[in-house]
Amino acid sequence: MMQEFVFDTADELNATLSAQIAVSLAQAVAMRGRALFVASGGTSPGGMYQALSQAPLNWPALTVLPSDERWVAHDHPASNELLIRRTLLQGAAGSARYVPLTSAHPTPEEGAASINAVLGTLDWPSDFTLLGMGLDGHVAGIVPAAQECASAMDLAGAVRALALRIPSKKGQPPAPTDWRLTLTMPALMQSRRISLLFFGEEKMTAFRKFVAQKSNAGLPIQTLVQQEHVPVQVFWTRDTGGIGR
């Protein structure tokens, strides 16, 4: 159930993907009066978000939810909320509802219950879910090295969001950005459509290696692509578009 689309330039990819997302969200609003968009973090989707922000959508009828978030202030440079607000939620798009994956609690473990309560009030499934992939095969904040990865991958799990702590590099103290709250795999699969966004040869090479493995090593990207419930599309270009991470 996977389709792959390859583009010559980042601009072409951003224009095509943003138009497809806009169509999906507009159709959802026309059918149900509202739409839910799960948005990837990192810097990769920034250009696409800027293009999407110009779409003539009924933005007040849209809810934007990040796929994961580092447990930092909303104006922290590593915050996915900061990226989404600066690139997507601008102009008319600023009237969309944004649901953060953070709270006033000191840790995501303490905040998870209240955030899951909010997520339970949203209109699932997501009408469009945009994701990326790390070179370790992680999706959203479901990082294989995290102790909580297995719980986040449990397709029978009852929660939509889970706290994870990313192990610090050897010899380095824990950092605030090590803590994350992520949508779980069953939550990500509560989607009508999932798209993966890749820039650069390195990322696509890693993705194809993971997909080619016949045995599922339990990596999040493998589980996502090998499932047969939700269509997955891959949007890729060798052009990095100046993206740093």
Summary of the structure (lengths in Angstrom):
residues: 245
radius of gyration: 16.9
end to end distance: 27.6
largest distance: 53.7
contacts: 815
relative contact order: 0.19
helix: 36%
strand: 21%
